[in-house]
Amino acid sequence: MEKGGDIFQTPERPVGKSKVRVVPDVYFLPRRSIPRTIALYAFLTAAGVGAGMLVEQWINKQVENDTAILFRKKDDPETKET
């Protein structure tokens, strides 16, 4: 008998049913490529940093305007009532 020749013949014992694996749907969702993902997160990070810089400038401007009002002297002509 040839080695491996009996593979295509009918087996002597019955073949059991194979288990069917349940594959999660996550495996079939579309995914972005690595460069596209890196570019997206780099853009979002840069936008966040830019927004933070604008907010910082706005806060500094507000503080500068408010400190001028807070620290005026009482005998300042701008604060005297007419």
WOHUDA-V521129 format. One record per residue. N is the residue number from 0. RES is the residue in one small letter. SS is DSSP state (hx for helix, st for strand, lp for the rest). Layout:
<<N;RES;SS> <N;RES;SS>>
This chain:
<<0;m;lp> <1;e;lp> <2;k;lp> <3;g;lp> <4;g;hx> <5;d;hx> <6;i;hx> <7;f;hx> <8;q;lp> <9;t;lp> <10;p;lp> <11;e;lp> <12;r;lp> <13;p;lp> <14;v;lp> <15;g;lp> <16;k;lp> <17;s;lp> <18;k;lp> <19;v;lp> <20;r;lp> <21;v;lp> <22;v;lp> <23;p;lp> <24;d;hx> <25;v;hx> <26;y;hx> <27;f;hx> <28;l;lp> <29;p;lp> <30;r;lp> <31;r;lp> <32;s;lp> <33;i;hx> <34;p;hx> <35;r;hx> <36;t;hx> <37;i;hx> <38;a;hx> <39;l;hx> <40;y;hx> <41;a;hx> <42;f;hx> <43;l;hx> <44;t;hx> <45;a;hx> <46;a;hx> <47;g;hx> <48;v;hx> <49;g;hx> <50;a;hx> <51;g;hx> <52;m;hx> <53;l;hx> <54;v;hx> <55;e;hx> <56;q;hx> <57;w;hx> <58;i;hx> <59;n;hx> <60;k;hx> <61;q;hx> <62;v;hx> <63;e;hx> <64;n;hx> <65;d;hx> <66;t;hx> <67;a;hx> <68;i;hx> <69;l;hx> <70;f;lp> <71;r;lp> <72;k;lp> <73;k;lp> <74;d;lp> <75;d;lp> <76;p;lp> <77;e;lp> <78;t;lp> <79;k;lp> <80;e;lp> <81;t;lp>>
